[in-house]
Amino acid sequence: MNKIRLFIKDALKAMGIGFVLSLIILSISWAICFIMYRGNTLLVFNGVKNSLYYIGILTLFLSAAFFVQRDATRPLNYEDEWKKHFKVLNLGFVILFIGIAINVVGMVIQNIIEK
């Protein structure tokens, strides 16, 4: 039961990091799209949504590469420092949850666009 609690805590921490990263991506892409599309709100929202999806999908592909490669899930060189932040999850799972969080923010923006 304790391991499940630690897994959920680590997953929520990784998702929190993903949400912070998605806000950074959102603000940078918002500025770029606002300049490119000259303030057209619908096009700016679509550009931000697409950039979040692209970066989120690339993050998910990166996490998939960790699981496919044989030695990628081995203990890290700085395992002690890693265990201070994440007790149960390895690097592949953390990247997976970050990618999921970035895609969730993209889905929220897509929902805003459709309404």
TIPAKOL-921945 format. One record per residue: residue number from 1; residue in one letter; x, y, z of N, C-alpha, C in turn. Coordinates in pm, 1 decimal, padded with zeros to 6 digits. Example, Ala and Ser with C-alpha at 12.3 -4.5 7.8 and 13.67 -1.06 7.14 Angstrom:
! residues 2
<kollo pos="1" code="A" n_X="01319.0" n_Y="-00569.0" n_Z="00780.0" ca_X="01230.0" ca_Y="-00450.0" ca_Z="00780.0" c_X="01320.0" c_Y="-00330.0" c_Z="00780.0"/>
<kollo pos="2" code="S" n_X="01285.0" n_Y="-00225.0" n_Z="00708.0" ca_X="01367.0" ca_Y="-00106.0" ca_Z="00714.0" c_X="01290.0" c_Y="00003.0" c_Z="00787.0"/>
This chain:
! residues 115
<kollo pos="1" code="M" n_X="00081.5" n_Y="-00118.9" n_Z="00000.0" ca_X="00000.0" ca_Y="00000.0" ca_Z="00000.0" c_X="00086.2" c_Y="00125.8" c_Z="00000.0"/>
<kollo pos="2" code="N" n_X="00200.4" n_Y="00119.2" n_Z="00070.9" ca_X="00289.2" ca_Y="00233.8" ca_Z="00077.3" c_X="00352.1" c_Y="00262.3" c_Z="-00058.8"/>
<kollo pos="3" code="K" n_X="00383.0" n_Y="00156.5" n_Z="-00134.6" ca_X="00443.6" ca_Y="00174.3" ca_Z="-00266.4" c_X="00345.0" c_Y="00238.6" c_Z="-00363.8"/>
<kollo pos="4" code="I" n_X="00217.9" n_Y="00205.2" n_Z="-00352.2" ca_X="00115.6" ca_Y="00267.2" ca_Z="-00437.1" c_X="00103.9" c_Y="00416.0" c_Z="-00404.5"/>
<kollo pos="5" code="R" n_X="00107.5" n_Y="00447.6" n_Z="-00277.0" ca_X="00100.1" ca_Y="00588.2" ca_Z="-00235.7" c_X="00220.8" c_Y="00666.1" c_Z="-00288.4"/>
<kollo pos="6" code="L" n_X="00339.4" n_Y="00606.1" n_Z="-00281.3" ca_X="00458.4" ca_Y="00672.0" ca_Z="-00333.9" c_X="00452.6" c_Y="00687.8" c_Z="-00485.4"/>
<kollo pos="7" code="F" n_X="00397.1" n_Y="00586.5" n_Z="-00553.9" ca_X="00381.6" ca_Y="00595.8" ca_Z="-00699.5" c_X="00288.0" c_Y="00711.2" c_Z="-00735.8"/>
<kollo pos="8" code="I" n_X="00175.6" n_Y="00722.2" n_Z="-00666.9" ca_X="00080.2" ca_Y="00830.0" ca_Z="-00696.0" c_X="00142.6" c_Y="00965.4" c_Z="-00665.2"/>
<kollo pos="9" code="K" n_X="00216.6" n_Y="00974.4" n_Z="-00555.8" ca_X="00282.1" ca_Y="01099.8" ca_Z="-00520.3" c_X="00385.7" c_Y="01139.4" c_Z="-00625.4"/>
<kollo pos="10" code="D" n_X="00465.1" n_Y="01042.4" n_Z="-00671.6" ca_X="00563.3" ca_Y="01070.5" ca_Z="-00776.1" c_X="00496.8" c_Y="01108.9" c_Z="-00907.0"/>
<kollo pos="11" code="A" n_X="00388.2" n_Y="01038.9" n_Z="-00941.9" ca_X="00317.8" ca_Y="01070.2" ca_Z="-01066.3" c_X="00258.4" c_Y="01210.4" c_Z="-01061.3"/>
<kollo pos="12" code="L" n_X="00201.6" n_Y="01248.6" n_Z="-00948.5" ca_X="00146.1" ca_Y="01383.5" ca_Z="-00935.9" c_X="00255.1" c_Y="01489.8" c_Z="-00939.6"/>
<kollo pos="13" code="K" n_X="00370.4" n_Y="01458.9" n_Z="-00882.7" ca_X="00481.7" ca_Y="01553.5" ca_Z="-00887.9" c_X="00530.4" c_Y="01570.7" c_Z="-01032.2"/>
<kollo pos="14" code="A" n_X="00539.3" n_Y="01460.7" n_Z="-01106.1" ca_X="00581.2" ca_Y="01467.4" ca_Z="-01245.6" c_X="00477.5" c_Y="01541.4" c_Z="-01329.8"/>
<kollo pos="15" code="M" n_X="00348.6" n_Y="01517.7" n_Z="-01301.8" ca_X="00243.7" ca_Y="01590.8" ca_Z="-01374.2" c_X="00249.5" c_Y="01740.1" c_Z="-01341.6"/>
<kollo pos="16" code="G" n_X="00281.1" n_Y="01773.9" n_Z="-01217.3" ca_X="00296.1" ca_Y="01914.3" ca_Z="-01180.0" c_X="00409.3" c_Y="01980.1" c_Z="-01257.4"/>
<kollo pos="17" code="I" n_X="00520.9" n_Y="01908.6" n_Z="-01271.5" ca_X="00631.2" ca_Y="01959.5" ca_Z="-01352.2" c_X="00586.9" c_Y="01976.7" c_Z="-01496.6"/>
<kollo pos="18" code="G" n_X="00507.3" n_Y="01882.4" n_Z="-01546.8" ca_X="00456.1" ca_Y="01891.3" ca_Z="-01682.6" c_X="00364.3" c_Y="02010.3" c_Z="-01701.6"/>
<kollo pos="19" code="F" n_X="00281.3" n_Y="02039.8" n_Z="-01602.4" ca_X="00192.7" ca_Y="02155.3" ca_Z="-01613.4" c_X="00271.8" c_Y="02285.3" c_Z="-01610.9"/>
<kollo pos="20" code="V" n_X="00376.0" n_Y="02291.7" n_Z="-01530.1" ca_X="00460.8" ca_Y="02412.1" ca_Z="-01528.3" c_X="00532.3" c_Y="02428.2" c_Z="-01662.3"/>
<kollo pos="21" code="L" n_X="00584.9" n_Y="02318.3" n_Z="-01715.9" ca_X="00648.6" ca_Y="02324.0" ca_Z="-01847.3" c_X="00550.2" c_Y="02362.8" c_Z="-01956.5"/>
<kollo pos="22" code="S" n_X="00426.8" n_Y="02314.6" n_Z="-01946.6" ca_X="00328.5" ca_Y="02349.8" ca_Z="-02048.6" c_X="00290.8" c_Y="02497.2" c_Z="-02039.5"/>
<kollo pos="23" code="L" n_X="00291.0" n_Y="02554.7" n_Z="-01920.2" ca_X="00266.5" ca_Y="02698.7" ca_Z="-01908.6" c_X="00379.5" c_Y="02779.4" c_Z="-01970.6"/>
<kollo pos="24" code="I" n_X="00502.3" n_Y="02731.9" n_Z="-01955.8" ca_X="00615.8" ca_Y="02798.4" ca_Z="-02019.3" c_X="00604.9" c_Y="02787.7" c_Z="-02171.6"/>
<kollo pos="25" code="I" n_X="00574.3" n_Y="02667.9" n_Z="-02220.1" ca_X="00555.8" ca_Y="02647.7" ca_Z="-02364.7" c_X="00440.8" c_Y="02733.2" c_Z="-02415.0"/>
<kollo pos="26" code="L" n_X="00332.6" n_Y="02738.3" n_Z="-02337.9" ca_X="00215.4" ca_Y="02817.0" ca_Z="-02376.1" c_X="00251.1" c_Y="02964.2" c_Z="-02388.7"/>
<kollo pos="27" code="S" n_X="00324.7" n_Y="03018.7" n_Z="-02293.8" ca_X="00355.4" ca_Y="03161.5" ca_Z="-02298.8" c_X="00450.1" c_Y="03194.6" c_Z="-02413.9"/>
<kollo pos="28" code="I" n_X="00548.5" n_Y="03109.1" n_Z="-02438.3" ca_X="00640.7" ca_Y="03134.7" ca_Z="-02549.4" c_X="00569.0" c_Y="03122.1" c_Z="-02683.0"/>
<kollo pos="29" code="S" n_X="00490.3" n_Y="03016.9" n_Z="-02699.7" ca_X="00419.0" ca_Y="02999.7" ca_Z="-02826.8" c_X="00309.7" c_Y="03103.8" c_Z="-02843.9"/>
<kollo pos="30" code="W" n_X="00250.8" n_Y="03150.4" n_Z="-02733.4" ca_X="00150.6" ca_Y="03257.6" ca_Z="-02742.2" c_X="00214.1" c_Y="03383.8" c_Z="-02799.7"/>
<kollo pos="31" code="A" n_X="00332.9" n_Y="03418.7" n_Z="-02750.0" ca_X="00400.0" ca_Y="03538.8" ca_Z="-02799.6" c_X="00437.4" c_Y="03524.5" c_Z="-02946.5"/>
<kollo pos="32" code="I" n_X="00489.3" n_Y="03409.2" n_Z="-02983.9" ca_X="00528.7" ca_Y="03387.8" ca_Z="-03123.3" c_X="00406.5" c_Y="03388.5" c_Z="-03214.5"/>
<kollo pos="33" code="C" n_X="00300.2" n_Y="03319.2" n_Z="-03174.9" ca_X="00179.2" ca_Y="03313.3" ca_Z="-03258.6" c_X="00108.3" c_Y="03448.7" c_Z="-03263.4"/>
<kollo pos="34" code="F" n_X="00114.0" n_Y="03524.4" n_Z="-03155.8" ca_X="00050.5" ca_Y="03656.5" ca_Z="-03155.2" c_X="00119.6" c_Y="03747.7" c_Z="-03255.7"/>
<kollo pos="35" code="I" n_X="00250.7" n_Y="03738.7" n_Z="-03264.4" ca_X="00324.0" ca_Y="03819.2" ca_Z="-03362.9" c_X="00298.9" c_Y="03766.2" c_Z="-03503.6"/>
<kollo pos="36" code="M" n_X="00301.5" n_Y="03634.4" n_Z="-03521.7" ca_X="00284.4" ca_Y="03576.4" ca_Z="-03655.1" c_X="00145.2" c_Y="03602.0" c_Z="-03711.4"/>
<kollo pos="37" code="Y" n_X="00042.6" n_Y="03584.7" n_Z="-03628.5" ca_X="-00095.1" ca_Y="03594.5" ca_Z="-03676.8" c_X="-00157.7" c_Y="03730.2" c_Z="-03650.2"/>
<kollo pos="38" code="R" n_X="-00078.6" n_Y="03826.5" n_Z="-03606.3" ca_X="-00121.4" ca_Y="03965.2" ca_Z="-03586.1" c_X="-00243.8" c_Y="03976.9" c_Z="-03497.0"/>
<kollo pos="39" code="G" n_X="-00248.6" n_Y="03896.2" n_Z="-03392.1" ca_X="-00353.1" ca_Y="03908.7" ca_Z="-03291.8" c_X="-00485.1" c_Y="03842.0" c_Z="-03324.3"/>
<kollo pos="40" code="N" n_X="-00494.1" n_Y="03764.8" n_Z="-03431.0" ca_X="-00616.9" ca_Y="03691.9" ca_Z="-03461.7" c_X="-00632.7" c_Y="03581.8" c_Z="-03356.1"/>
<kollo pos="41" code="T" n_X="-00732.6" n_Y="03596.4" n_Z="-03271.7" ca_X="-00746.1" ca_Y="03512.0" ca_Z="-03153.0" c_X="-00757.7" c_Y="03363.5" c_Z="-03187.2"/>
<kollo pos="42" code="L" n_X="-00839.4" n_Y="03330.9" n_Z="-03285.6" ca_X="-00859.0" ca_Y="03190.0" ca_Z="-03319.6" c_X="-00730.3" c_Y="03126.1" c_Z="-03371.9"/>
<kollo pos="43" code="L" n_X="-00659.4" n_Y="03199.2" n_Z="-03457.3" ca_X="-00533.9" ca_Y="03144.7" ca_Z="-03509.8" c_X="-00427.3" c_Y="03133.9" c_Z="-03401.4"/>
<kollo pos="44" code="V" n_X="-00426.0" n_Y="03229.1" n_Z="-03307.9" ca_X="-00329.1" ca_Y="03223.6" ca_Z="-03198.2" c_X="-00357.5" c_Y="03102.2" c_Z="-03111.0"/>
<kollo pos="45" code="F" n_X="-00485.3" n_Y="03079.0" n_Z="-03077.8" ca_X="-00520.3" ca_Y="02961.6" ca_Z="-02997.2" c_X="-00484.4" c_Y="02832.4" c_Z="-03069.0"/>
<kollo pos="46" code="N" n_X="-00509.7" n_Y="02826.7" n_Z="-03199.6" ca_X="-00474.4" ca_Y="02706.5" ca_Z="-03275.5" c_X="-00323.2" c_Y="02685.2" c_Z="-03278.6"/>
<kollo pos="47" code="G" n_X="-00247.6" n_Y="02790.8" n_Z="-03294.0" ca_X="-00102.3" ca_Y="02778.4" ca_Z="-03294.1" c_X="-00048.3" c_Y="02731.4" c_Z="-03160.3"/>
<kollo pos="48" code="V" n_X="-00103.8" n_Y="02785.3" n_Z="-03051.3" ca_X="-00061.8" ca_Y="02743.0" ca_Z="-02917.4" c_X="-00098.0" c_Y="02597.4" c_Z="-02894.6"/>
<kollo pos="49" code="K" n_X="-00218.9" n_Y="02559.5" n_Z="-02933.9" ca_X="-00262.7" ca_Y="02419.8" ca_Z="-02917.8" c_X="-00173.0" c_Y="02325.4" c_Z="-02996.0"/>
<kollo pos="50" code="N" n_X="-00141.7" n_Y="02362.6" n_Z="-03119.8" ca_X="-00056.4" ca_Y="02275.9" ca_Z="-03202.2" c_X="00084.0" c_Y="02263.6" c_Z="-03144.3"/>
<kollo pos="51" code="S" n_X="00138.4" n_Y="02373.7" n_Z="-03094.6" ca_X="00273.2" ca_Y="02364.8" ca_Z="-03037.9" c_X="00274.2" c_Y="02277.7" c_Z="-02912.2"/>
<kollo pos="52" code="L" n_X="00169.6" n_Y="02286.5" n_Z="-02829.7" ca_X="00161.4" ca_Y="02198.7" ca_Z="-02712.3" c_X="00149.1" c_Y="02052.8" c_Z="-02753.5"/>
<kollo pos="53" code="Y" n_X="00066.7" n_Y="02025.7" n_Z="-02854.2" ca_X="00052.5" ca_Y="01887.9" ca_Z="-02900.9" c_X="00184.8" c_Y="01833.8" c_Z="-02957.2"/>
<kollo pos="54" code="Y" n_X="00253.6" n_Y="01914.1" n_Z="-03038.1" ca_X="00377.5" ca_Y="01867.0" ca_Z="-03099.3" c_X="00483.0" c_Y="01836.0" c_Z="-02992.9"/>
<kollo pos="55" code="I" n_X="00499.5" n_Y="01926.1" n_Z="-02898.5" ca_X="00599.6" ca_Y="01904.3" ca_Z="-02794.6" c_X="00558.0" c_Y="01788.0" c_Z="-02703.8"/>
<kollo pos="56" code="G" n_X="00427.7" n_Y="01777.2" n_Z="-02674.1" ca_X="00378.7" ca_Y="01666.2" ca_Z="-02592.8" c_X="00398.6" c_Y="01532.0" c_Z="-02660.4"/>
<kollo pos="57" code="I" n_X="00372.0" n_Y="01525.5" n_Z="-02789.3" ca_X="00389.9" ca_Y="01400.3" ca_Z="-02863.0" c_X="00537.8" c_Y="01363.8" c_Z="-02872.0"/>
<kollo pos="58" code="L" n_X="00624.6" n_Y="01463.1" n_Z="-02893.8" ca_X="00768.1" ca_Y="01433.6" ca_Z="-02895.4" c_X="00814.8" c_Y="01383.4" c_Z="-02759.0"/>
<kollo pos="59" code="T" n_X="00758.1" n_Y="01436.8" n_Z="-02652.8" ca_X="00792.1" ca_Y="01389.5" ca_Z="-02518.9" c_X="00746.3" c_Y="01245.6" c_Z="-02498.9"/>
<kollo pos="60" code="L" n_X="00628.0" n_Y="01212.4" n_Z="-02548.2" ca_X="00580.0" ca_Y="01074.5" ca_Z="-02537.5" c_X="00665.6" c_Y="00978.1" c_Z="-02619.6"/>
<kollo pos="61" code="F" n_X="00711.4" n_Y="01022.6" n_Z="-02737.6" ca_X="00802.2" ca_Y="00939.0" ca_Z="-02816.3" c_X="00934.1" c_Y="00917.9" c_Z="-02743.1"/>
<kollo pos="62" code="L" n_X="00982.1" n_Y="01022.3" n_Z="-02676.0" ca_X="01105.6" ca_Y="01009.4" ca_Z="-02598.8" c_X="01089.2" c_Y="00908.1" c_Z="-02485.7"/>
<kollo pos="63" code="S" n_X="00974.9" n_Y="00913.8" n_Z="-02417.8" ca_X="00952.8" ca_Y="00816.1" ca_Z="-02310.8" c_X="00938.0" c_Y="00674.8" c_Z="-02366.9"/>
<kollo pos="64" code="A" n_X="00878.6" n_Y="00661.5" n_Z="-02484.3" ca_X="00868.4" ca_Y="00529.2" ca_Z="-02546.5" c_X="01006.6" c_Y="00474.8" c_Z="-02581.3"/>
<kollo pos="65" code="A" n_X="01097.0" n_Y="00563.1" n_Z="-02621.2" ca_X="01233.3" ca_Y="00519.3" ca_Z="-02651.6" c_X="01303.1" c_Y="00468.1" c_Z="-02526.2"/>
<kollo pos="66" code="F" n_X="01270.8" n_Y="00525.5" n_Z="-02411.2" ca_X="01328.7" ca_Y="00475.3" ca_Z="-02287.2" c_X="01283.5" c_Y="00333.2" c_Z="-02257.8"/>
<kollo pos="67" code="F" n_X="01159.5" n_Y="00301.9" n_Z="-02289.0" ca_X="01108.6" ca_Y="00169.0" ca_Z="-02258.7" c_X="01150.7" c_Y="00065.3" c_Z="-02362.1"/>
<kollo pos="68" code="V" n_X="01177.4" n_Y="00107.9" n_Z="-02484.7" ca_X="01217.1" ca_Y="00014.8" ca_Z="-02589.6" c_X="01364.3" c_Y="-00022.0" c_Z="-02576.2"/>
<kollo pos="69" code="Q" n_X="01446.6" n_Y="00075.3" n_Z="-02541.7" ca_X="01589.4" ca_Y="00050.0" ca_Z="-02530.2" c_X="01618.6" c_Y="-00033.9" c_Z="-02406.4"/>
<kollo pos="70" code="R" n_X="01705.0" n_Y="-00127.6" n_Z="-02419.0" ca_X="01730.3" ca_Y="-00224.8" ca_Z="-02313.0" c_X="01794.7" c_Y="-00161.9" c_Z="-02189.5"/>
<kollo pos="71" code="D" n_X="01894.4" n_Y="-00079.3" n_Z="-02205.0" ca_X="01967.9" ca_Y="-00025.5" ca_Z="-02091.0" c_X="01914.4" c_Y="00108.3" c_Z="-02041.6"/>
<kollo pos="72" code="A" n_X="01806.8" n_Y="00157.3" n_Z="-02096.2" ca_X="01758.0" ca_Y="00290.3" ca_Z="-02059.1" c_X="01694.4" c_Y="00292.5" c_Z="-01920.5"/>
<kollo pos="73" code="T" n_X="01643.9" n_Y="00180.5" n_Z="-01873.6" ca_X="01578.7" ca_Y="00179.4" ca_Z="-01742.5" c_X="01673.7" c_Y="00136.1" c_Z="-01630.7"/>
<kollo pos="74" code="R" n_X="01800.9" n_Y="00127.4" n_Z="-01659.8" ca_X="01898.3" ca_Y="00093.9" ca_Z="-01557.3" c_X="01908.8" c_Y="00209.1" c_Z="-01457.8"/>
<kollo pos="75" code="P" n_X="01967.2" n_Y="00187.7" n_Z="-01341.6" ca_X="01984.1" ca_Y="00297.4" ca_Z="-01245.3" c_X="02070.1" c_Y="00409.7" c_Z="-01302.9"/>
<kollo pos="76" code="L" n_X="02034.4" n_Y="00531.2" n_Z="-01268.9" ca_X="02104.9" ca_Y="00648.0" ca_Z="-01320.3" c_X="02240.4" c_Y="00664.5" c_Z="-01251.8"/>
<kollo pos="77" code="N" n_X="02325.9" n_Y="00747.3" n_Z="-01309.6" ca_X="02455.3" ca_Y="00775.8" ca_Z="-01247.4" c_X="02437.2" c_Y="00849.5" c_Z="-01115.3"/>
<kollo pos="78" code="Y" n_X="02338.3" n_Y="00935.6" n_Z="-01109.8" ca_X="02310.2" ca_Y="01013.6" ca_Z="-00989.2" c_X="02182.6" c_Y="00962.5" c_Z="-00923.1"/>
<kollo pos="79" code="E" n_X="02182.6" n_Y="00835.1" n_Z="-00892.2" ca_X="02062.5" ca_Y="00768.8" ca_Z="-00839.0" c_X="02020.9" c_Y="00827.2" c_Z="-00703.0"/>
<kollo pos="80" code="D" n_X="02118.2" n_Y="00863.3" n_Z="-00620.7" ca_X="02084.5" ca_Y="00918.6" ca_Z="-00488.5" c_X="02011.0" c_Y="01050.7" c_Z="-00499.8"/>
<kollo pos="81" code="E" n_X="02057.5" n_Y="01138.4" n_Z="-00589.4" ca_X="01989.5" ca_Y="01266.3" ca_Z="-00609.5" c_X="01851.2" c_Y="01245.7" c_Z="-00671.4"/>
<kollo pos="82" code="W" n_X="01839.7" n_Y="01147.3" n_Z="-00759.2" ca_X="01711.0" ca_Y="01118.3" ca_Z="-00822.3" c_X="01610.4" c_Y="01069.5" c_Z="-00718.2"/>
<kollo pos="83" code="K" n_X="01655.1" n_Y="00985.3" n_Z="-00626.9" ca_X="01566.1" ca_Y="00930.1" ca_Z="-00523.7" c_X="01520.0" c_Y="01036.2" c_Z="-00424.7"/>
<kollo pos="84" code="K" n_X="01588.2" n_Y="01149.3" n_Z="-00417.4" ca_X="01540.6" ca_Y="01259.5" ca_Z="-00333.0" c_X="01412.4" c_Y="01319.3" c_Z="-00388.2"/>
<kollo pos="85" code="H" n_X="01397.2" n_Y="01317.8" n_Z="-00519.8" ca_X="01281.3" ca_Y="01379.0" ca_Z="-00584.0" c_X="01172.0" c_Y="01277.6" c_Z="-00617.8"/>
<kollo pos="86" code="F" n_X="01211.3" n_Y="01162.3" n_Z="-00668.7" ca_X="01115.7" ca_Y="01060.3" ca_Z="-00709.1" c_X="01154.9" c_Y="00928.6" c_Z="-00644.1"/>
<kollo pos="87" code="K" n_X="01067.6" n_Y="00875.2" n_Z="-00560.7" ca_X="01099.0" ca_Y="00755.1" ca_Z="-00483.7" c_X="01082.6" c_Y="00626.9" c_Z="-00564.8"/>
<kollo pos="88" code="V" n_X="00979.3" n_Y="00621.7" n_Z="-00650.2" ca_X="00945.1" ca_Y="00497.7" ca_Z="-00720.1" c_X="00971.7" c_Y="00507.6" c_Z="-00870.7"/>
<kollo pos="89" code="L" n_X="00940.5" n_Y="00620.5" n_Z="-00932.0" ca_X="00945.8" ca_Y="00632.9" ca_Z="-01077.4" c_X="01089.0" c_Y="00646.6" c_Z="-01127.9"/>
<kollo pos="90" code="N" n_X="01113.1" n_Y="00586.8" n_Z="-01245.3" ca_X="01240.5" ca_Y="00608.0" ca_Z="-01312.5" c_X="01223.9" c_Y="00719.9" c_Z="-01415.1"/>
<kollo pos="91" code="L" n_X="01330.1" n_Y="00751.0" n_Z="-01487.6" ca_X="01329.8" ca_Y="00864.9" ca_Z="-01579.2" c_X="01227.1" c_Y="00848.6" c_Z="-01691.0"/>
<kollo pos="92" code="G" n_X="01210.0" n_Y="00728.5" n_Z="-01741.6" ca_X="01113.4" ca_Y="00705.4" ca_Z="-01849.1" c_X="00971.2" c_Y="00735.1" c_Z="-01806.2"/>
<kollo pos="93" code="F" n_X="00933.8" n_Y="00693.6" n_Z="-01686.0" ca_X="00798.6" ca_Y="00721.8" ca_Z="-01637.1" c_X="00777.8" c_Y="00869.5" c_Z="-01608.9"/>
<kollo pos="94" code="V" n_X="00880.7" n_Y="00936.5" n_Z="-01559.4" ca_X="00867.6" ca_Y="01080.0" ca_Z="-01533.3" c_X="00845.6" c_Y="01155.3" c_Z="-01663.9"/>
<kollo pos="95" code="I" n_X="00920.9" n_Y="01121.6" n_Z="-01766.7" ca_X="00901.8" ca_Y="01185.6" ca_Z="-01896.9" c_X="00764.4" c_Y="01151.3" c_Z="-01952.9"/>
<kollo pos="96" code="L" n_X="00717.0" n_Y="01030.0" n_Z="-01931.0" ca_X="00583.5" ca_Y="00991.6" ca_Z="-01975.2" c_X="00476.2" c_Y="01079.3" c_Z="-01910.7"/>
<kollo pos="97" code="F" n_X="00483.3" n_Y="01098.1" n_Z="-01779.4" ca_X="00382.4" ca_Y="01179.5" ca_Z="-01711.7" c_X="00394.0" c_Y="01326.9" c_Z="-01748.4"/>
<kollo pos="98" code="I" n_X="00513.1" n_Y="01374.9" n_Z="-01775.6" ca_X="00528.3" ca_Y="01513.1" ca_Z="-01822.1" c_X="00462.8" c_Y="01529.5" c_Z="-01958.7"/>
<kollo pos="99" code="G" n_X="00482.8" n_Y="01434.2" n_Z="-02048.9" ca_X="00419.3" ca_Y="01439.7" ca_Z="-02180.9" c_X="00268.4" c_Y="01432.8" c_Z="-02172.8"/>
<kollo pos="100" code="I" n_X="00218.0" n_Y="01351.7" n_Z="-02082.5" ca_X="00072.1" ca_Y="01343.6" ca_Z="-02064.3" c_X="00017.9" c_Y="01477.5" c_Z="-02016.0"/>
<kollo pos="101" code="A" n_X="00086.8" n_Y="01541.6" n_Z="-01922.9" ca_X="00040.4" ca_Y="01670.8" ca_Z="-01870.6" c_X="00041.9" c_Y="01777.9" c_Z="-01978.9"/>
<kollo pos="102" code="I" n_X="00145.2" n_Y="01779.4" n_Z="-02062.6" ca_X="00151.0" ca_Y="01877.4" ca_Z="-02171.6" c_X="00037.0" c_Y="01854.5" c_Z="-02269.3"/>
<kollo pos="103" code="N" n_X="00007.7" n_Y="01729.3" n_Z="-02301.4" ca_X="-00103.5" ca_Y="01700.4" ca_Z="-02392.7" c_X="-00238.5" c_Y="01733.9" c_Z="-02330.7"/>
<kollo pos="104" code="V" n_X="-00252.7" n_Y="01718.0" n_Z="-02200.0" ca_X="-00378.9" ca_Y="01753.2" ca_Z="-02133.9" c_X="-00404.5" c_Y="01903.7" c_Z="-02145.2"/>
<kollo pos="105" code="V" n_X="-00300.5" n_Y="01983.9" n_Z="-02128.8" ca_X="-00317.2" ca_Y="02129.0" ca_Z="-02143.7" c_X="-00355.4" c_Y="02162.3" c_Z="-02288.2"/>
<kollo pos="106" code="G" n_X="-00296.2" n_Y="02093.0" n_Z="-02384.4" ca_X="-00336.1" ca_Y="02111.6" ca_Z="-02523.8" c_X="-00481.3" c_Y="02074.4" c_Z="-02547.6"/>
<kollo pos="107" code="M" n_X="-00528.1" n_Y="01969.0" n_Z="-02481.3" ca_X="-00668.5" ca_Y="01929.1" ca_Z="-02494.6" c_X="-00761.7" c_Y="02032.5" c_Z="-02432.4"/>
<kollo pos="108" code="V" n_X="-00720.2" n_Y="02092.4" n_Z="-02322.4" ca_X="-00801.7" ca_Y="02197.5" ca_Z="-02259.5" c_X="-00813.5" c_Y="02317.7" c_Z="-02353.2"/>
<kollo pos="109" code="I" n_X="-00703.5" n_Y="02354.8" n_Z="-02417.3" ca_X="-00708.6" ca_Y="02466.6" ca_Z="-02511.4" c_X="-00793.9" c_Y="02430.4" c_Z="-02632.6"/>
<kollo pos="110" code="Q" n_X="-00787.1" n_Y="02307.3" n_Z="-02677.5" ca_X="-00872.5" ca_Y="02264.7" ca_Z="-02788.1" c_X="-01019.5" c_Y="02271.7" c_Z="-02747.8"/>
<kollo pos="111" code="N" n_X="-01050.3" n_Y="02236.5" n_Z="-02626.1" ca_X="-01187.8" ca_Y="02245.6" ca_Z="-02575.4" c_X="-01233.2" c_Y="02391.3" c_Z="-02570.8"/>
<kollo pos="112" code="I" n_X="-01143.9" n_Y="02481.4" n_Z="-02531.7" ca_X="-01177.5" ca_Y="02624.8" ca_Z="-02531.9" c_X="-01205.3" c_Y="02673.6" c_Z="-02672.5"/>
<kollo pos="113" code="I" n_X="-01125.7" n_Y="02629.1" n_Z="-02769.2" ca_X="-01144.5" ca_Y="02669.9" ca_Z="-02908.5" c_X="-01279.0" c_Y="02622.2" c_Z="-02961.6"/>
<kollo pos="114" code="E" n_X="-01315.9" n_Y="02497.9" n_Z="-02929.2" ca_X="-01438.8" ca_Y="02440.8" ca_Z="-02983.7" c_X="-01564.5" c_Y="02501.1" c_Z="-02922.7"/>
<kollo pos="115" code="K" n_X="-01554.1" n_Y="02562.7" n_Z="-02806.7" ca_X="-01671.9" ca_Y="02624.1" ca_Z="-02746.7" c_X="-01683.5" c_Y="02761.7" c_Z="-02793.9"/>
